[in-house]
Amino acid sequence: PQINVNIDPVLKNLYPESNFVSYGIGWFLHDYYGKKIIQHDGLINGMSAFLLMIPQEDFGIIVLTNLKDSLLPHSVSYKIM
């Protein structure tokens, strides 16, 4: 982690089980039910991508959509996880 991120009410709703949220070299880092989560998302021209990895499980998910400004990719990823 390079930058610690304050867990405000919005982040607490997104990551209710997290004890920390940080940012490091282009990746968001946090814990979720005791697992280290590495994730990144992005938007361009009305399309979005969300990538989530759990290194200790050798597990990753990527969700691609044609939605803009939606939390659906996050929700789908966490439901799969």
C-alpha positions, 0 to 999 in steps of 0.5 A: 500500500502506498496511500491509506484510504479513509473508510467513509460511509460509502466505502463501508457500504461497499466493503462492510467486512473490511478493516483497511482500504488502501491504494498502491501502484494502480491497485486498490487493496483491502481485506474481505473476510480475512482474505487480501483483495486486489482490485481495479476498475475503469471506464471508457466510452460507456464501457466498464471493466472490473478486475478482482484478485485473491492472490492466496486463493489463486483466484481472479474475476473480471467483469466487463459491461456496457454500463457507465457509473454502475456498481453492478460489476462490483456486485457481480464480482463479490457475489461470485466470490 
